[in-house]
Structure formats: C-alpha cells, structure tokens
Amino acid sequence: MTLVSKFRVAPGGRAHLGRRNPADLSAFPDREAAEAQSKADGEAINTLQDRLYAEGQRALLVVLQGVDTAGKDGTIKSVFKETGPVGVLVAPFRAPSEEERAHDFLWRIHKACPPRGFIGIFNRSHYEDVLIARVRKLAPTSEIEARYDQINAFEKTLAETGTTILKFMLHISKKEQRERLQARLDEPRSRWKFNPGDLGDRKLWIKYQAAYELVLDKCSTQWAPWHVIPADHKWARNAAIAAIVRATLEAMNPQYPKPKWDPKDFKVV
C-alpha cells in the first residue's frame, strides 16, 4: 500500500472516520527519520514549484480542513517552509463578509483559486458551508444537501481546466484537542489563538465528526480525492502531507519552457 492510498478515501467508498486512529504512526514509526524526510520533501516541493511557476500552464490546490487546533497553520508553515513565496498563495477563509453572503457560497472560493503556475493553499475552505452550516443549522437542510453535488461539480470544473486538487482532513482526537486548547491558555504568546467559541464547538464534537464523515463520503472523487491524515502527532502529520504533495507534483511533472530562440544567437556585452 502506498502512502497516498493509505490515507485516501476511495471515491464512492466510505470513510469510516471512527475506525481511523488519529495517533496512527504506522507510516512514520521513527520521528527523526520522518522529520528528515519532511525536509527533503520540502526542498523537492520548492524545486517542483519553481518549474510549475515557470511552465505557467497548470495549478495545484491544497485544501486543509480540520477542527480547531488540528494544525492547519502548522501544516502550512512546515510543509511549505522551504518553498519560495513567488508562486504560492495562501487563502485563510473566515466567516463570510456581507458582500460574500450576498452571492452564492462558492463565489468567494472561486476568486481565491490559484491561477496557472501557482500552488494555492486553502486554510479552511468551501467545506465550511457543509460543516459549520450543517452543525449550526445556518442554512436549510435541503440547501446544504444540494451543496455536496455543487461542490463536486465546481471541483470537477477546476480539474478539467488545469488545477490538480489535493484535500486533507486533519484528523485529531478529542483528547488531543483538549491538550492543545489548554496549551493556548497556558502560554501567554499563544493566547491570541484561543477563541472562547471553540469551547462551544467542542461540545458539538460528535455532530462535527458526523458532518465530516458525510463530506468525506460524498465529496471524495476521482478528480478531487480526500485524504484523512492522522494529526495527533504534528511531525507525522507534516511528513504525510509533505510526501503526498511532493508525489503529486512529481506526477504532474512540470517542465521549464524551452525558448523559441537559440541562446547561441545572443551575447551579453
């Protein structure tokens, strides 16, 4: 079993989220080796991203979803720390503005999608509209049910027009979330990250897990598959995502464009 297939939710299959261990280290039993591989993968991502940017024909979209403290920010900082800022775009999605609420739910998402030549990273995404919206009942059930097919169609359009899509659900345990929330309270420099509203969402843990399972079951497709990444151990989480991003870029195999002129015809004086 490859690393990609180990974590991927098979299109048309069931995620069985409750059977997946958030602390699973079977793919990375040795922390030192995993961190060394993460660094090597990060350097390779940087090289491949440079080729993708120069080629300017395709894009890669990385979607990160997870409950509070799952590590979306940490994943971005770790996996892409070797990558130069040119050609990388990060879109952190928060509650929609008044203007955004006046449009369909995908309007603000489409605007943030990476142009050709770029890697785009979504810190949260359009899936908030079938996660929070479902749990908090922010829209009629019939409207939310329709959104799964709308999301699949939207992502298929992106894929058919040159964007490769990787989706990662950062899977942590309720116990690990408690420890991370408490750490934010205990560390003065981290208190800015703490949101009292997170405690309200924590009380809805079971409902959020059910909502995530629906997303994984309904929206893991051939053109935009979901991967469930064990995230209780940050270093293992980062190693898994870095390896999958690298493998995806290698499969895309972007190439530096060849000039339409002969370098021998020119001389810099």
BALUM-305638 format. One line per field, with one value per residue (C-alpha): residue number from 1; residue in three letters; z, x, y. Coordinates in pm, 1 decimal. Layout:
BEGIN
resi <- NUM_...
resn <- ala_...
zz <- Z_...
xx <- X_...
yy <- Y_...
This chain:
BEGIN
resi <- 1_2_3_4_5_6_7_8_9_10_11_12_13_14_15_16_17_18_19_20_21_22_23_24_25_26_27_28_29_30_31_32_33_34_35_36_37_38_39_40_41_42_43_44_45_46_47_48_49_50_51_52_53_54_55_56_57_58_59_60_61_62_63_64_65_66_67_68_69_70_71_72_73_74_75_76_77_78_79_80_81_82_83_84_85_86_87_88_89_90_91_92_93_94_95_96_97_98_99_100_101_102_103_104_105_106_107_108_109_110_111_112_113_114_115_116_117_118_119_120_121_122_123_124_125_126_127_128_129_130_131_132_133_134_135_136_137_138_139_140_141_142_143_144_145_146_147_148_149_150_151_152_153_154_155_156_157_158_159_160_161_162_163_164_165_166_167_168_169_170_171_172_173_174_175_176_177_178_179_180_181_182_183_184_185_186_187_188_189_190_191_192_193_194_195_196_197_198_199_200_201_202_203_204_205_206_207_208_209_210_211_212_213_214_215_216_217_218_219_220_221_222_223_224_225_226_227_228_229_230_231_232_233_234_235_236_237_238_239_240_241_242_243_244_245_246_247_248_249_250_251_252_253_254_255_256_257_258_259_260_261_262_263_264_265_266_267_268_269
resn <- met_thr_leu_val_ser_lys_phe_arg_val_ala_pro_gly_gly_arg_ala_his_leu_gly_arg_arg_asn_pro_ala_asp_leu_ser_ala_phe_pro_asp_arg_glu_ala_ala_glu_ala_gln_ser_lys_ala_asp_gly_glu_ala_ile_asn_thr_leu_gln_asp_arg_leu_tyr_ala_glu_gly_gln_arg_ala_leu_leu_val_val_leu_gln_gly_val_asp_thr_ala_gly_lys_asp_gly_thr_ile_lys_ser_val_phe_lys_glu_thr_gly_pro_val_gly_val_leu_val_ala_pro_phe_arg_ala_pro_ser_glu_glu_glu_arg_ala_his_asp_phe_leu_trp_arg_ile_his_lys_ala_cys_pro_pro_arg_gly_phe_ile_gly_ile_phe_asn_arg_ser_his_tyr_glu_asp_val_leu_ile_ala_arg_val_arg_lys_leu_ala_pro_thr_ser_glu_ile_glu_ala_arg_tyr_asp_gln_ile_asn_ala_phe_glu_lys_thr_leu_ala_glu_thr_gly_thr_thr_ile_leu_lys_phe_met_leu_his_ile_ser_lys_lys_glu_gln_arg_glu_arg_leu_gln_ala_arg_leu_asp_glu_pro_arg_ser_arg_trp_lys_phe_asn_pro_gly_asp_leu_gly_asp_arg_lys_leu_trp_ile_lys_tyr_gln_ala_ala_tyr_glu_leu_val_leu_asp_lys_cys_ser_thr_gln_trp_ala_pro_trp_his_val_ile_pro_ala_asp_his_lys_trp_ala_arg_asn_ala_ala_ile_ala_ala_ile_val_arg_ala_thr_leu_glu_ala_met_asn_pro_gln_tyr_pro_lys_pro_lys_trp_asp_pro_lys_asp_phe_lys_val_val
zz <- 0.0_-99.6_134.5_-84.2_-89.0_285.5_369.7_70.1_95.5_-204.3_-433.4_-392.8_-72.7_295.9_511.2_835.3_1026.3_1362.4_1258.2_1172.5_1453.4_1489.5_1657.5_1391.9_1343.3_1123.3_822.9_1023.1_1319.7_1360.0_1431.0_1338.7_1004.0_937.1_1003.6_781.0_503.2_552.2_497.9_183.1_56.4_129.8_-75.3_-360.3_-343.0_-378.8_-692.9_-842.7_-761.0_-942.9_-1250.8_-1214.7_-1196.1_-1497.9_-1700.2_-1623.3_-1760.0_-1455.1_-1084.9_-763.5_-499.8_-147.5_76.2_454.0_678.2_1042.3_1373.9_1580.7_1675.7_1411.9_1274.4_953.0_1019.4_1140.3_833.0_601.5_795.3_794.3_453.5_257.4_467.0_202.4_-77.6_-206.8_-178.9_-552.4_-696.4_-366.5_-245.6_93.9_142.6_503.1_499.4_789.0_834.9_508.3_477.9_397.4_32.5_21.3_180.4_-98.4_-351.0_-379.5_-130.1_-391.1_-514.1_-270.6_-313.8_-690.2_-658.7_-433.0_-654.3_-774.3_-1126.4_-1361.1_-1239.7_-871.3_-569.3_-379.1_-17.8_143.4_521.7_566.9_252.0_83.5_304.6_592.6_414.1_468.9_806.4_1029.1_827.6_891.8_1260.6_1345.5_1114.5_928.5_615.5_537.1_525.5_163.2_65.2_245.1_83.7_-260.6_-187.4_-195.6_-564.6_-632.0_-469.1_-670.9_-993.6_-901.4_-827.6_-1148.0_-1343.6_-1176.5_-1250.9_-1615.5_-1663.8_-1529.3_-1148.7_-960.3_-625.9_-300.7_2.7_352.5_660.2_967.2_1199.6_1570.9_1880.6_2128.0_2396.3_2184.2_2107.4_2480.5_2540.0_2255.9_2367.2_2723.1_2594.2_2423.2_2751.5_2945.5_2708.0_2701.2_2349.2_2222.8_2389.9_2084.0_1908.7_2169.4_2083.3_2356.6_2080.2_2024.5_2351.5_2215.9_1904.7_2124.7_2288.8_1941.7_1875.0_1778.2_1537.8_1373.3_1330.2_1164.9_936.7_838.4_759.6_524.2_348.4_308.7_180.6_-58.4_-187.2_-233.7_-610.5_-876.7_-965.0_-607.1_-352.6_24.1_244.6_617.8_790.4_1149.4_1322.8_1692.5_1624.5_1440.8_1291.8_1147.0_1008.7_836.7_699.1_544.4_374.8_250.5_95.9_-78.5_-210.3_-343.0_-507.8_-669.4_-811.0_-937.8_-1114.7_-1267.7_-1381.1_-1471.3_-1713.2_-1771.3_-2105.1_-2391.9_-2554.2_-2913.1_-2987.6_-2988.0_-2693.5_-2922.6_-3122.1_-2831.9_-2635.3_-2330.2_-2350.4
xx <- 0.0_139.1_131.8_-128.1_-361.1_-316.5_-472.6_-700.5_-1076.0_-1163.8_-1409.1_-1750.4_-1643.4_-1695.6_-1450.3_-1531.8_-1377.9_-1434.2_-1210.8_-918.7_-669.6_-572.9_-248.0_-153.4_224.5_240.3_352.5_616.8_735.6_1058.8_1028.9_1385.7_1361.7_1020.1_1144.2_1447.3_1220.3_988.3_1280.3_1385.6_1027.5_1000.2_1312.3_1176.2_842.7_1034.4_1211.8_892.5_700.5_965.0_909.7_531.3_557.0_788.6_567.4_260.0_10.2_-134.2_-203.4_-212.6_-479.2_-419.7_-728.5_-678.6_-976.7_-993.7_-1148.4_-990.7_-626.5_-599.1_-294.0_-384.4_-146.9_127.4_95.8_141.1_444.0_609.5_529.7_594.3_869.5_1130.3_914.5_982.6_690.8_673.4_410.6_244.4_-86.4_-248.0_-617.6_-742.9_-1121.6_-1309.9_-1677.2_-1813.6_-1849.0_-2177.2_-2074.7_-1984.6_-2314.7_-2493.4_-2353.9_-2367.0_-2144.6_-1880.7_-1833.9_-1558.6_-1395.0_-1363.1_-1199.3_-930.5_-841.1_-478.9_-404.2_-195.7_160.4_70.3_24.0_-282.9_-343.8_-686.7_-681.0_-1042.2_-1250.0_-1588.3_-1641.4_-1725.1_-2058.0_-2145.3_-1971.8_-2042.9_-2354.4_-2486.3_-2395.1_-2502.3_-2805.4_-2701.5_-2893.0_-3194.6_-3116.7_-3231.9_-2987.2_-2698.3_-2778.3_-2762.5_-2420.5_-2236.3_-2314.2_-2244.5_-1902.1_-1822.1_-1921.0_-1717.1_-1408.0_-1453.7_-1453.7_-1126.5_-971.9_-1082.3_-927.0_-581.8_-597.8_-489.5_-671.1_-549.1_-779.4_-658.6_-874.5_-650.4_-787.2_-721.6_-873.1_-1090.2_-826.7_-551.8_-770.4_-823.4_-447.8_-384.1_-659.8_-526.6_-174.9_-304.2_-447.8_-131.9_115.4_83.8_226.0_-37.8_-344.2_-426.7_-508.7_-767.3_-1127.9_-1386.4_-1622.9_-1400.7_-1533.9_-1888.0_-1786.4_-1611.3_-1944.4_-2069.8_-1781.7_-1999.2_-2205.3_-1892.7_-1744.5_-2067.9_-2062.8_-1701.9_-1786.7_-2063.2_-1816.9_-1561.4_-1819.8_-1994.9_-1704.3_-1404.5_-1395.0_-1152.1_-1074.9_-1056.3_-989.5_-991.6_-706.2_-758.4_-429.9_-365.7_-286.8_-235.1_140.8_231.6_554.6_380.7_100.5_351.8_551.4_243.5_122.3_467.9_515.6_177.5_226.0_568.4_438.8_154.5_386.3_623.2_331.3_235.1_598.9_602.4_874.7_1071.9_958.1_1202.3_1284.0_1178.6_1519.1_1871.9_2082.7_2386.5_2234.3_2279.8_2571.2_2551.2_2807.6
yy <- 0.0_338.9_636.1_806.6_507.1_450.5_786.4_838.1_797.0_582.0_763.1_608.3_435.2_506.4_696.9_514.1_802.7_635.6_346.6_573.9_628.9_998.5_888.8_630.1_617.3_308.2_515.1_703.6_497.7_695.4_1067.0_1159.6_982.3_1135.7_1487.6_1432.9_1306.7_1606.2_1842.4_1656.8_1659.2_2031.4_2102.5_1892.1_2078.4_2404.7_2282.3_2143.3_2461.7_2665.7_2450.1_2478.3_2858.5_2875.7_2641.6_2854.1_2602.8_2427.2_2483.3_2282.1_2346.6_2212.0_2215.7_2186.3_2114.5_2014.9_2104.9_2382.5_2306.8_2030.9_2210.0_2386.6_2678.6_2446.0_2227.9_2526.0_2652.0_2310.5_2165.1_2484.5_2642.8_2556.4_2695.9_3044.9_3288.2_3353.1_3122.8_3027.3_3173.6_3108.1_3183.7_3173.3_3158.2_3311.6_3393.2_3540.5_3915.7_4088.8_4112.4_3743.4_3643.6_3832.8_3580.6_3203.4_3019.4_2932.0_3289.3_3381.9_3041.8_3066.1_3406.6_3257.9_2961.7_2962.0_3085.2_2873.7_2836.4_2864.8_2645.1_2761.3_2661.1_2689.7_2722.7_2612.2_2623.1_2584.8_2281.2_2512.7_2555.5_2189.7_2153.3_2452.0_2528.7_2178.6_2155.0_2508.3_2495.8_2810.6_2710.1_2490.2_2118.8_2094.3_2370.5_2204.1_1867.6_2029.2_2176.5_1842.9_1795.5_2162.9_2129.6_1817.5_1992.8_2301.3_2094.0_1896.7_2222.2_2322.6_1983.3_1988.7_2332.6_2253.4_2254.5_1943.3_1921.4_1766.2_1767.4_1686.9_1632.7_1674.7_1408.5_1467.2_1313.5_1499.7_1436.5_1591.7_1892.0_1948.0_1947.2_2192.2_2429.5_2422.4_2491.0_2803.7_2924.6_2842.1_3006.5_3390.6_3412.1_3169.1_3314.6_3521.8_3193.8_3096.5_3164.5_3102.6_2996.5_2692.4_2551.7_2573.3_2381.0_2126.4_2044.9_1955.0_1714.4_1417.4_1626.8_1768.9_1421.7_1308.2_1613.6_1542.3_1181.7_1297.4_1528.8_1250.8_1004.1_1240.7_1450.5_1223.0_1197.0_1078.0_1439.0_1572.0_1294.8_1337.7_1217.6_1162.2_1244.6_1130.8_1459.4_1387.0_1388.7_1708.2_1575.1_1267.6_1484.7_1711.8_1417.8_1258.8_1575.7_1676.2_1331.8_1340.9_1695.7_1601.8_1283.8_1478.0_1743.3_1475.4_1307.7_1643.7_1673.9_2045.6_2149.2_2465.7_2611.7_2591.1_2926.5_2977.7_3123.8_2983.9_3104.0_3094.5_3379.8_3621.2_3759.7_3982.4_4262.9
